[in-house]
């Protein structure tokens, strides 16, 4: 009897050393579904039930908070990049659809601008200017270009460099620009 065959453990062992009523693969699946649902155990419960795996909301909450918290955190961490990419992709799609809707509203506004009450024109113009500014900023952001131009205090920067000994005190001279 030199070789022992390892027995399959039918139950998952919790982080507290107790036995769960489900096996490791079921626990992992359930914890993944909770993570993918943003921590909403009710959503995971429904998804599991639709697959014929009846695990109560209370059991899922206990697993996440007490029985398998480190396992859950690790699963959530591992899924983080996938979830972030999914959310970013959906946000970009909504932005594209919102852009299409904005274009339709803009076209309709242009087509009917003469029908706009003179009292409402300043507000309409301001709304269009705000939308244009936001669109330009978003365009710059998506192209990895700056969305603002920082102001630099040249005299203050030179004074700081002089105090630090990086540069010698400059002679007061008139600056001539070409």
C-alpha positions in Angstrom: 0.0 0.0 0.0 2.8 2.4 -0.9 0.6 4.8 -2.9 -2.3 6.5 -1.4 -5.1 7.9 -3.5 -6.3 11.3 -2.3 -10.0 11.4 -1.6 -12.0 14.2 -3.2 -13.2 16.5 -0.4 -16.9 17.1 -1.2 -17.2 20.1 1.0 -15.3 23.4 1.0 -13.5 24.3 4.1 -14.2 27.9 5.3 -11.4 30.3 6.4 -12.6 29.6 9.9 -12.0 25.9 9.5 -15.6 24.7 9.3 -17.2 22.8 6.6 -19.5 24.4 4.0 -22.4 22.5 2.5 -21.0 23.1 -1.0 -17.9 22.1 -2.8 -15.0 24.5 -3.7 -16.1 24.9 -7.3 -19.6 26.0 -6.2 -18.3 28.4 -3.6 -15.9 29.9 -6.2 -18.7 30.3 -8.7 -21.0 31.9 -6.2 -18.3 34.3 -5.0 -17.4 35.2 -8.6 -21.1 36.0 -9.3 -21.3 38.1 -6.2 -18.2 40.0 -7.3 -19.4 40.4 -10.9 -22.7 41.7 -9.5 -20.9 44.4 -7.6 -21.5 42.8 -4.2 -25.2 42.4 -4.7 -25.9 38.9 -3.3 -29.6 39.0 -4.5 -28.4 39.2 -8.1 -26.0 36.3 -7.6 -28.7 34.3 -5.8 -31.0 34.7 -8.8 -28.2 33.7 -11.3 -27.3 30.6 -9.2 -31.0 29.6 -9.0 -31.3 29.9 -12.8 -28.5 27.4 -13.1 -30.2 25.0 -10.6 -27.9 25.9 -7.7 -30.1 27.0 -4.8 -27.9 29.1 -2.4 -29.8 31.6 -0.2 -29.0 35.2 0.0 -28.1 34.8 3.7 -25.6 32.0 2.9 -24.0 34.2 0.2 -23.7 37.1 2.7 -22.2 34.8 5.3 -19.7 33.5 2.8 -18.6 37.0 1.7 -18.4 38.5 5.1 -17.4 35.6 7.4 -16.7 32.2 5.8 -14.6 33.1 2.8 -13.8 36.9 3.0 -10.2 36.6 1.8 -11.2 34.2 -1.0 -13.9 36.7 -2.1 -11.5 39.6 -1.9 -9.0 37.7 -4.1 -11.6 36.8 -6.6 -12.8 40.4 -6.7 -9.2 41.6 -7.2 -8.6 39.1 -10.0 -11.8 40.1 -11.7 -11.1 43.9 -11.2 -9.5 44.5 -14.5 -12.2 42.6 -16.4 -14.9 44.4 -14.6 -13.2 47.8 -15.0 -12.9 47.2 -18.8 -16.5 46.1 -19.0 -17.7 49.2 -17.2 -15.4 51.5 -19.3 -16.7 49.9 -22.5 -20.4 50.3 -21.5 -19.7 54.0 -20.4 -18.1 54.7 -23.8 -21.1 53.1 -25.6 -23.5 55.3 -23.6 -21.3 58.3 -24.4 -21.5 57.5 -28.1 -25.3 57.2 -27.9 -25.6 60.4 -25.9 -23.5 62.1 -28.5 -25.9 61.0 -31.2 -28.8 62.3 -29.2 -27.1 65.6 -28.6 -26.4 65.9 -32.3 -30.1 65.3 -33.1 -31.2 67.9 -30.5 -28.6 70.4 -31.9 -29.9 69.9 -35.4 -33.5 70.4 -34.3 -32.5 73.5 -32.4 -30.7 75.0 -35.4 -33.7 74.1 -37.6 -36.1 75.8 -35.3 -34.0 78.6 -33.8 -36.3 81.3 -35.2 -39.2 79.7 -33.2 -37.3 80.1 -29.9 -38.7 82.9 -27.8 -36.4 85.9 -27.6 -36.4 85.5 -23.8 -35.2 81.9 -24.1 -32.4 82.6 -26.6 -29.7 83.6 -24.1 -30.4 80.4 -22.0 -30.3 78.3 -25.2 -27.1 79.9 -26.3 -25.5 79.4 -22.9 -26.6 75.7 -22.9 -25.1 75.2 -26.4 -21.8 77.0 -25.3 -21.6 74.7 -22.2 -22.2 71.6 -24.3 -19.5 72.7 -26.8 -17.0 73.4 -24.0 -17.6 70.0 -22.5 -17.3 68.3 -25.9 -14.0 70.0 -26.6 -12.7 69.0 -23.1 -13.8 65.4 -23.5 -12.3 65.3 -27.0 -9.0 66.5 -25.5 -9.2 64.0 -22.6 -9.9 61.1 -24.9 -6.8 62.1 -27.0 -4.6 62.3 -23.9 -4.2 66.0 -24.5 -4.4 68.6 -21.7 -7.8 69.9 -20.8 -6.5 73.1 -19.2 -3.5 75.3 -19.4 -1.9 75.8 -16.0 -0.6 79.3 -15.1 3.0 79.4 -14.0 4.3 82.1 -11.7 7.6 82.8 -13.4 8.9 85.3 -10.8 7.9 83.0 -7.9 9.6 80.0 -9.6 12.8 82.0 -10.2 12.8 83.2 -6.6 12.3 79.6 -5.3 15.2 78.4 -7.5 17.4 81.2 -6.2 16.6 80.4 -2.6 17.4 76.7 -3.2 20.7 77.7 -4.8 19.8 76.1 -8.1 20.4 79.4 -10.0 22.3 82.6 -9.1 20.3 85.7 -8.4 19.6 87.3 -11.7 20.5 90.9 -12.4 17.4 93.0 -12.8 17.3 93.5 -16.5 14.7 94.5 -18.9 13.3 91.5 -20.9 13.0 92.2 -24.5 10.6 90.1 -26.5 11.0 89.6 -30.2 
